[in-house]
Amino acid sequence: MSSSRLAVVVVAAGSGTRLNGGAPKAFVPLAEHSILRHALEGVFAAGSAQVVVVVPPGYEAAATADARAVAGDRAELLSVVIGGRTRQESVAAGLSVLRDEVEFVLVHDAARALTPVDVFERVVASLEGGAPAVIPTVPVVDTIKRVDIAGVIVAAVDRAELAAAQTPQGFRREILEAAVAAADADHTDDAALVAAAGHVVMTVAGDAASFKITTAPDLERARGIVRPRLVGAPRVGIGTDVHGFGGDGSLWLAGLEWPGEPALSGHSDGDAVAHAIVDALLAAAGLGDIGTHFGTDRPEFAGAHAPAFLAHTVSLLAAAGWRVGNVAVQIQANRPRFAARRVEAERVLSAALGGAPVSVSATTTDGLGFTGRTEGVAAFATALVVPV
């Protein structure tokens, strides 16, 4: 999408009371830069657009310095404005300086400082596809209970119907402007405001890395992700996956098709080796797990093979500032007999990871456990990622 049609309003006017960082939240240090600067790095990496940063009074100069340092030769696309007492007032302040030609607006929380580029891309693509409003979400993984005022559990809540909302939230400009102008109550986010005005809000996949920095533990989590990149330290992750036999079609394992062998069951092709590698890489980079990025809510990965999974994982790592160092994976299974195709598998997996070296070993469990009973396959991967 061209810069003339798109604007990103970065809301950075919150006080950060719960963070207690000694400054408004967006201006609290995250490694060697502010939370705001890290958020803006993601915004500008996502493409060319008008960027409006909404800040508390007195922080215009600090915000401008951060934004210009990130924007580089795109500084002409930048505006910094003072926000209001509420989120809606701050969003309205950002909307007031949009260029006439802007058609689509993304509203992004500076506190979601590590949001990957592909989340922005999915939101924009949905808007371009005709959605009037769209937000990124992630599945709710905890068991949720409804609790009364006395702290007594009233009922369980079906988490299949729940999703956690993230930002950037995207809107057609005229819809968001009308909803903000007509608002007669505060809403928890911009999507709720637009929904209250009668518009349908669509969802796209969010990302675990797009967590909101609200409390001190959140800030430490973010620092744990950012700090190794800055000091050039590599990081190691581990991943495990298991699949049972019983799928349709051919067996796919370690990126190879195995004619005559029983297929593994799964949402994709059941390739436990590829999936374990994905989990190890995502864990090393602090980007969540395979369910976050390749869940059953992502139909494009239904039936997909290892190259699709691994190439997308490499893109996720690159957006977060990492590259693959090397990967080692062990297969535990009675079948297929792996030794004759080990070199071929390593070559396919390495190519899918952009040339990073991959080593694969295989073993049995001497008849013990589900793999020993030839009920399925288990894979265990260790991955090294290196800051770009």
Beta strands, then each sheet from edge to edge (+ up, - down):
strand 1: 6-11
strand 2: 29-30
strand 3: 33-34
strand 4: 50-55
strand 5: 78-82
strand 6: 104-109
strand 7: 133-139
strand 8: 144-147
strand 9: 153-157
strand 10: 163-165
strand 11: 169-172
strand 12: 202-205
strand 13: 235-244
strand 14: 251-253
strand 15: 256-258
strand 16: 322-332
strand 17: 358-363
strand 18: 376-387
sheet 1: 5+ 4+ 1+ 6+ 11- 7+ 10-
sheet 2: 5+ 4+ 1+ 6+ 11- 7+ 12+
sheet 3: 2+ 3-
sheet 4: 8+ 9-
sheet 5: 13+ 18- 16+ 17+
sheet 6: 14+ 15-
end
